[in-house]
Amino acid sequence: MKPETAAKKLGILLDAAPEEFRSGEVSRAELAALQADPPEWLATLRREGPHPRSVVAAKLGVSNSGLARAGIDQPLTTAEIKDLLAAPPAWLVEERARQAGVRAEKRRIAERDAARREAGGGGGGAGV
């Protein structure tokens, strides 16, 4: 697979990986070996960053769109993420609340659909 794909599967920023990782193909066996027994460079990247957008969003408890709305378009390190969590700016508080609302709505819909299935009312169609 391409290095971009392997980096995404490993949850790392490709630009921060060593040149030998970025310049070659990664077999499925090599990927499995990296996941099972990560070398020091991979462990360090996962621990300290810089992290890709999806990892930053997950660590902050917001969506990728929330990062974009906040103007966060650069990778962040673990230390930068911890600083944001320690003293959350207004945008982070707002985005975390928005994300919590989205999760609550998804739960509500899943529960409603489950109740409909149990009652024999059919699946979770588009009706509200």
N, C-alpha and C positions, 0 to 999 in steps of 0.2 A: 504494500500500500504506500501511498505517498506520505512523506513526512508530515504534511499538514493534517492528514487524517489520523495518523498515529498520535500526533501531539494532542489533537482534540480528544481522542479516546483516553489519553493519559491525563488529561486535564491540566496541560501545561501550555505556556506561551512558546510557540515555535521559535520566535526570534531569540529567546533566552536559552534555547537548547544548544548543546555543543555542535560545532560545524559538522562533525561526522554523522550526527543524527539528522541534521537538516539537509545534507547533500545526497543521501542515499535512500533507497527504498527500504521499507521495514516489512519483514514477513510477519505473518500471523504468529509464527513460533517465536520470533524475536519480541513481538509485542507482548505475548503471554509471559515470556521470560522477564521483560521489563516490569510487568505488573506484579508478577509473583515475587521477584527479588530485585527491587529497584537499585540501580547503582547510586553512588553518592550524589552525582550531579542531579539525578532525578528526584531523589529524596530531598535535597536542598531546595530545588525549584518548587516542589510541592509544599514544603514547609515555609519558605521565605518569599517565594515569588520572584519576579513579578508574575501575576496571575492573569489569565485571559478573562475577558468580560463575563463569561458565564460563571466562572468561579468567584469573581468579585461580587457579582449579583447575589449568588447563593450565600456567600459569607456575610453579606450585608443584610440579607433577608428582603431583597427587592427584586424586581424583574429587570431584564436587560433593557426594556423600554424605559424603566425608571431611571436607570443610569444615564440613558441618552437624554431624557428630559432634564436631568441635573447637569448635563454638560460633561459627564465623566466619560471621556473617550480614550483615555490612556490606560494601560495596564497599571494596577496598583500592587504594591508589595504587602505582605502580611502586616508589617509595622504600620503602614498607612491605613490599612483596613481597621486595625485595632485602634488607632487614633480616632478614626471616624466613629467607631462604636463607643469609645470612651466619652466622647463629647460630640454627640450627634448634631450635625447642622439641621436647620429647619427642613431642607429638602429631604434628608434621610428620614426624619420623623414622619413626614408626609407620605413618602413612598412606602415606608414600612406599614403605615396605617392602610394605605391603598391596597397593598399586597395582602394584608390580613383580611380586608373586605372581600377581595377576589377569592381567597381561599374559603372564607365562610360561605360565600355564594355558591361555590362549587360543591361544598359539603351539603348545603341545603338542597341543591338540585339533585345530587346523588341520593340523598335520603328520600326526597319526594319520588324519584323514579323507582327506588327500591320498594317504597310503600305501594306504588301503583302496580308494580309487578306482583307483589304479594296479594294484592286485592284482585288480581286478574284483569287489571285495567290495561294491560299491554305495556309496551316499552316506554322509554323516555323520549317521546317525540318532541316536536317543536312547540307544542302547546304549553301555555303557562298557566 
